[in-house]
Structure formats: structure tokens, C-alpha cells
């Protein structure tokens, strides 16, 4: 654990000796759940002068999280909870208390709830308990009647109102609800009636997630990035995120489905089908590599290198992030929403600021799927 925390500390640049307080008797709480929002904060604020809290300063970190919690119980995206805020920033966030800029994007909201629950368990401070409950009630209020969770509730502008698989919105929220439903000790302080509501919300969302698995030519494949909240048909997100199958987040959907200790036959079929799709749609003979390039500062990140696709015979399989819904061939698009044939036709800003190819399914295919099947067999569950 210490090595993992040290590595994370180096990555996000927290802490200086002046930041240490008398909180050393608390046990550090895992913050890897914030990795995505922290990365986005750092990318957008590359010259941020503020120091960071140390991981054992859990009260100060938890208080930071409370400062960003909105009146509706949710949180805005891309906030670094370890960052020491100035007095002006604290006042600014207080003024934003009633803002409706809350979002599940970039794996947001559920990490804050988990962190605050653990902070309450260690400190017994009821303000953290109440913040957890408000956060969970935000999730309940955000869920659609059909069980879905959208990108950035309550907003329905553009793609914000789509049911979202991207950035683990559905899988992440449902994973939290399932944890509570299964009786996690982290949440043993929750009122029984709230646990019941959360359990019912999980069941609705879990069923919808299975319904959303895309079927092509009568065969289950994987999941689309987003879906229209009413028709449940795959929908476009940002201009370069065309309606398509998404491999990266479908990996985490499969991981979420595998986390069910007693999966139904339908859920097992969904997992098997997705795994078959990953195997059949791996790309061989190519790789995406980084090459040296002059540094360029863009709005959302600094690019100190570029990416190119190369032909190679000695690299493991790779997957495109997006695949055409009909042909199931790799799909790429530029910021203007135009479909293109190659990575080279996408601007450097999007080539380096977005993951168009990756090996996300590889761990599933190499180890996790087999381990899941073995666990089911050991538990006496039919693996088919």
C-alpha cells in the first residue's frame, strides 16, 4: 500500500513539508478513484502553484470535498481534492453552492462518496456522514425512470442528457450501489430505508445495462458510448465521439458485471458475448506509438509528443476505442464531427489529448475472465 500511495503522490504532485498537520494518527484513505479528475485538473492547470495535502490528512481532504459539494448533493467534475485551496477559492466555491454544474463525467461523484464514508468511519464526524447521504440522494434523484444515469445531471444540454457508458458513468455508479446493496461495512451507518432505495435503484440500472448491450446480426457485442435517454438507441457524444461501440469502457462494464457474486444466466451470457467480441475484434500488425515533437500548449493539455500508427509484427493485439455499429470496423472522427480514415487525419490536439487505441481488453482476456469462470465453478455456479 505504501509503495502504491507513493507512486500516486509522485504522479499528482501532492504535498510539501509545510502541509503536514497533527492528522498523522489517521490512516490514509485510498485516492486512486480520483485519478481521472485529478489528471484533468492538472492538464488544464499545468502551472498551478498550490501545494497538495498528504494522504494521511484525511480531514483536510474531506473538508475540501465538502467545499465542492453542491446543494443538490453532487459534485462538479475535474476537481483535485488534494489541492490546498486559497481563501479566495474557498469563498468562490461557497458562492457556487447552488450551482447545477454537477456531473458523473471523468469518474466523478462516487469516489467522493466512498472517500467521505471512510473519513466518517475514522473520525466519527457527522458532517461527513450527512455529506455521504446527500451524495447518495443525488444519485437517486439523478436516475431516470428506466434505470439509466446520464452524463451531467441535471443538465440535458447536448449529450449531457444521454445515458452514458463513457468514462464509466453507468458502471461506476452501479458499482457503488452494488457495494452498498451487498452490505459493505464502509456504509454500515446508512439508514435502512435509504439502503433499500439504493438497492432498488441498483436493480433498475443493472437490468438496463444488460438491455443496452448492442446486438448486431442477432449477436450480442459490447456497449455503445452513449444512448438516447428515451429511445435507448446509441447516440453521439462530443463531435468526435460518433454513435459507436466503445471498447475501453465496455471493459469496465464487463468488470462490473463480473463483480456480481451471484450473476444470473443473462448476465453470464452478456459477459461471455462481450469477451468473444473483444477476442474477435482485436487488431494485429499495427501499434500506436509516441514520437518526439515540439511542445504545444492546448486549451485542455500540453502536448510534448505526438502519436502515430506503425506497422509491426512483434507487438501484442491492440483495440480501437470506437467501432462502427454496423461494420464493427474501427471508427475515428475529428473535432468537426467528420469521420476520418486514419489517426493521421485527426489534429495533433486530439491525437495526444484522447486515447484512440489501447490494450484495455488484454487483462480480461489474459487473466480476469478465466479467474471469474474458475470462481463461479468453485462456488458451484454454472459458468455458461
N, C-alpha and C positions, 0 to 999 in steps of 0.2 A: 504493500500500500504506500509506504513512504517513497519508494522509487517512482511509482506512478504519479504521486502528487508532485514530486519534484520536477518530473518531466513536464507536467501540465503547467507548473509555475513558470518554468522557462518559456514555454510556448506563449502564455498570455501575459507574461511580463509583470507579475504582481510583486508587491512587497518591497519594502526597504526597512532598514533597522528602525527608522523613526515611526513606522506604522505599528510596532509591537505594543500590545497593551497587557493588562492583567488577565486577559482571557485565556492564558496558556493552559488552564486546567480543563478547558473544554476539548473534546475530541473533534478533530477536523471532520467536516462533512464533505462527502464526495461532490465535486462540482463539474464533473465531465458532462453532465446533462446540459450545461450552459455553453459547451464548446462552440456550437454554431452561432449563437447570438454574440458571444464574445468575439469570434472571428469577424463577424460582420461589423461589430463596433470598431475593432482595430483596423479593418480595411478602410472604413470610412473616416477614421480619425487617426491617421498614421503619425501625426505629430502631437498626440495627446500628452500633456506634461504631467497629468495627475498620477500619483502613486497608487498602488493596489494594497488591499488588505491581505494579510497572511491567512492561510486556510483555517487556522485554529481560532480566528477572531469571528466566531460564528454569530455573535450578537450584532456586531457591526455590519456584517454581510447581510444578515436577516433584516436589520433595520433599513439597509439600503434597498432591499427587495420591497419592503413595505412602502418606502417613499415612492416607488414607481407603480404600486398597485392603484388602479383606478376605482372610482366609485362603484362601477358595475362588477368589480371583483377580479377583472382580468388585468393583463399587462401589455404595454406596447412592446413591439419586437426590437431586437438588436440593442439591448441594454447590457452593459457589463456590470454584473452585481458586485464584483470585487473592486471596482474602481472607487477611490475615495472622492466623494463629491465636494465641490466648493460650496460655500454658504449661498452663493448666488444660484447655483444649480439646484440646491435643495429647495430654495424658495420658488424657483421656476417649476419644479415638479409639483410642489404643493398647489401652485396655481393651475396645474393641469389635472387636478384630481378628478374633475368631472368630464374629462375628455373621453371621447369614444374611439380612441386610436388603438384599441386592443386587438390582438392578433395571435393566431396559433402558428404563424409563419416562422420558419427557421427554428422549429422545435422549441416553441415557446409556450409558456403558461404552466404546463405540467412539471417542468423542472423546478419552477418557483414553489409550487405546491409541495413537492417532495422535500425540498430543502427546508421550508418553513415547518413542515411536520417534524422533521428531525431536530430542528432548532427548539421546537416546543418540548420534544421528548427530553432534551438535555437540560433546558433552562426552566421549564415549567411556566414560562411567561405566557399568560393567556392572550396577549396581543398576537402572538404567532398562531395560536390555536384558532382565534377568530379570523385571522387572515386566510388560513387554510380553508375554513368553512366558506368564507366569501368567495375564494377562488373556485371551490367545487360547485358552489351555487352558480357561479358564472358559467361553468361548463354545462350545467343542467339547463340554464336559460338559453345557451347558445345552440343546443342540439335541436335539429329540425325534427318535425313530427315523424319523418321517415327514418330517423336514426342517424342522419348524417351530421358531420361537422364541417363548417365552411372555413375558408381561408382566414378571414379577419372580421368576425362578428363584433359589433352589429352591422358593420358596413356591408352593403350589397353592390357597391360600385364595381364596375368592370368584372374582373374574375374573383373579387373578394367574396362574392356570394355563391361561388361554386363549391360543391362538396369536394374536398381536397385530399388527394393521396400524397402529392408533392410535399417534400420536407416533413414527412411523417406526421401530418396532421391527424388523419384518422387512426393510424397505427399507434401513434404516441398517446393520444387522448384515451383511446380504448385500452392501451396497456396500463395506464394509471387506474382507470375504472375497474379493470380486471384485478389489479393488485388489491384494491380495496374490497372488492367482491369476495376475493379468496381469503380475506381475513388478515391482511398484513398487520403486523404489530406496529409498524410505523404510524398507522392510522387508527390505533385502538381507542383513541379518545373521541372518535366521531359519534354523534347521536345515532341511535339505531334507525330512526326514521330517515335520516339522510343517507345512511348506508343502503337502505332499501331502495331509495330513489336512484342512487348511483348504480346499484345493481341492475335495476330495470333499464336505465339508460345504456348500460353496457350491453345488455341483451339485444336491445334495438339496434345499436350501432354495429354489433358483431354480426347480426343477421344481414344488415345492409351491406357490410363489407363483402360478404360471400356473394350477395346478389350482384355486386359491381364488378366481379371478375369477368373480364371480357371474353366472350365466346366468338370464335371465328371458324366458319365452316363446321359448326357443330362441336368444336373442341374448345375447352377452357384454356385460356392463355395466362396472361398476368393482368395487371390493373392499369387503367389509364391515369394520367396525371391529375385530371380534374373532371368533374361531371356536373352537368346542369342539375341544379337542385330540384327541378320539377320533373323533367323528362328522364333523368338519370342516364342520359347519353353522354359519352365523352365530349369534353368541351375544351376550348383553347384557354390557356392561362395568359401569361405575358405574350407579347407579339412573337417572340422566338420559341414559345412553348406551344406548338400546334397541338390540336387534339390528337393524341397518340398513346401507344403503350409506353410505360415508363419502367425501365429495368431497375434503376437504382432503388427507388422507393418500394418497388414490388418485393425486393429482397427483404426489406424490413417488415412489410406486410406478412411475408411468409414466416419471418422470425416471430412476429406477434402471434400468428396462428399456431405456431409450434409451441408457444408458451402455455397454451391451454392444457392443463393436466389431464383432462378427460375429453379429448376432441371428438366431435360427432363424426359419423361416416361422411357427411357432406364436407366437413372441414378437412378431413383427411384427404378426400378427393381433390379439394382445392389446392392443398399443398403438393400432392403428387403431380397434379397437372401443371402447376407453376414450375416445379422442378424440371419436368420434362421440357417445358418451353425454354427454360434457361439453357439446358443442355443442347437443345436443337438450334438455338439461335446465337450461339457463341460465334465470334468472328475470329478466324485464324489467318495467319500470314501477314498480319499488319500489327502495328503498335502506334500509340500516341506518345511522343517523346518531347521533352523540353529542349530548347536550343537557346543559346545566348542571344540577347537583344538589348538595345539601348533602353534604359529605364524610361517609362512613361507614366505620368500620373493621370488616372481617370477619375471620374466622379466617385466611384464606389471602391476602387482599389488601385494599387500601384503595381504596374507590370514591369518586372525586371528580367523577364524571359518571354519566350514565345512557345507555341506548340505546333508541331507538325505531325502528320501521319506518314509513317515509313513502312516499306515492305520488309518483312523479316520472316525467317523460317524457324527461328530458335526462341521465340517468345511465347508464353502461355496465351490461351484464348483471352479475348477482350470483348466487351459488350458496348454497343452504343447506348446512350442514356434513353433515347427515344426510338420507337419503331412504328412504322406505318400500320394503322389499324387494319388495313385490308391485305396489303402485300407482306406485312411483317418484315420489311426491309428497314435498315437504319434511316432515320429521318433527322435532318438538320435544317435550321432556318436562321435568318439574320434578324437584326433588331427591327427591321421594317416588316417582318412577318412573311417574308418571301422564302419559300422552300429553296434550298441550295443543294448541290450535289456533293460538296466536299467541305471539310473543315477549313481549307484554304480560302474558301469563298465567304467565310464569316470574318468579321472585323477582329483585329487583334484584341480589342477591348473585350469582346465576348469569347474569343478563343481562350484567353487567360483568366477571365472572370467567371467562367462557367465550366462545369465538368461534362463534356460531351461524350467522352468514352471513359470506361473504367472497368475494373475487375471485381465489381461488387458481388456478383453471384458466386465467385470462386470459393470462398469459405463454406458456403452452403453445400456446394457440390462436392467439395473435398472431405468435409468432416461433419458438419452440423446436421445434414439430412440423415446420414447414416446413424448418427448418435441418437437423433429423435426416434427413428424407427426401432433402434435397439431398446430405448427406454420404454416405448409402447409395448414391445414384446415382453420385456421384463415385468411390466405391470399387468400383463395378461390382456392387453387391448389388441384388437385386430388392427394390423398395420395397413390394411387395404381400405 
